[in-house]
Amino acid sequence: MVSAEQNNDNVVRGVPFGRNFGRCPGCGSRSIVPIIYGYPTVETVLQAHRDELHLGGCYVTGDDPQFRCRGCGTNW
């Protein structure tokens, strides 16, 4: 699971850029974004508005989906 708190050279507030997320299990699309959990920062809200990530909410259960398909909306 990707946390909104992580930060390193290839990750901007939890979003791993340049990574291949594979294909959607629902429709086969490669148009996939990571789902970010935790209280969003201004930066992550702006990224969500640009459809670079999906905000998954503040509550983390430990069994939350990590990716969302831009095409069909499937989460996994």
N, C-alpha and C positions, 0 to 999 in steps of 0.2 A: 504494500500500500504506500502511496506517495503522500507525504505530509506537507502541509503548507509551510512548515518550519524549516525544511531542509534547504541547504544552500551550498553549492560548490561550483566549480568551473563550468560544468555542463548542465547545471540545474539552476533555473531562475525561479526562486520561491516555489520549489516543488515541481516545476515542469521540466522534464528531461528533453532538451532540444536535440534535434538531429538523430533521434532514435526511431527505428522501425518498429511499430507496434503490431505488425502482422496484419491479418485480415479479420474482419468482423465474422463471428460465428453465425450471425443471423442472415446477412446478405452478401458476404464476401468482399465488401468494400475495403479499401486500404485507407479510407478517410477516417482515421481514428484519432481521438484526443484522450489524454490522461484525465482521470477524475481526481480532483484535489479535495482533500478533507481538512477540516479545521476552520477557524475563524479567518475569513479572507482578508488579505491586505488590499490596499488600493490597486497595487500592481496586478494581483491575481484577478480582481474584479474586471480590470481593463482587459486582461488576457481573455477572460471568459466572454466579454462583449465582442472581442475579435474572433471568437470561436477557436481559440488556441488551446483551450482546456474547458472542462466542465466542472462546476462547483458541486461537490457531493454533500455539502452540509457540514455542520459543526460537530455532530455526534458521530463517533467512530465506534463500530461494534466489533471490529476485528475480522469480520467476514464480509467486508464491503467490496463492491466491484472496483476494479482499477482502471478500466477503459470504457469509452463510450464511442459508438459509431455515429458519425455526423450524418450518414445516409438514412439509417432506419431507426436510430435511437436506442439500439440494444446496448445494455450495460453488461460487462463481464469482468 
